[in-house]
Amino acid sequence: MDVTLHLAQDPEADALLGRSPLAALIGMLLDQQVPMEWAFKGPATIARRLGAGDLDAHEIAAHDPEAFAALLSDKPAVHRYPGSMAQRIQQLCQYLVEHYDGDASAVWAGVGSGTELLERLQELPGFGRQKAQIFLALLGKQLGVRPEGWREAAGDYGAPGSFRSVADITGPESLAKVRAHKQEMKAAAKAAKAAKSAKKQP
């Protein structure tokens, strides 16, 4: 895996995401409750603080939990919730060590179908269905991992020409479109919630 991604909007961080399957998985794990660029910059920050050019699942899995949490909490923090995210990253790496000998790319290597790949991604700690579908779409659209039926398994995120998620970001312009889509979705959800509570009023 060696492609150019533009998720962190930072050349060093994006280069790591493009060459390291583990960095891409950890970036996806961090992508919640913080701006996307902040989340995907996280893996490069962690590698730098570990004094490494790449991330190693065995090393992270075996790291002292308190020391790893402190490493994520150092300013600037890797995430808004560095303590809980440190725990999740270690759980993910421990799972990869146990099931895939620490090789993140083995999660998708040789899968027979998009459905099988989605199942494997959903088994990862911290990956619910939506996160798994977005990562599957990223694999298919930008990382060349395209088992049969991958678009269908990724749901709406797999649709060609869409601007729904990180899977569709290839630069500043597409980032703006994805951000606009997310704001529309938030506004729609808020309106639906307001309408529902208005119905409950006597």
Buried (B, 14 or more C-beta within 10 A) or exposed (E): BEEEBBBBBBEEBBBBBBBBBBBBBBBBBBBBEBEBBBBBBBBBBBBEBBEEEBBBBBBBBEBEEEEBBBBBBEEEBBBBBBBEBBBBBBBBBBBBBEBBEBBBBBBBEEBEBBBBBBEBBBEBBBBEEEBBBBBBBBBBBBBEBEBEBBBEBBBEBBBEEBBBBBBBBBEEEEBEBBBEBBEEEEEEEEEEEEEEEEEEEE
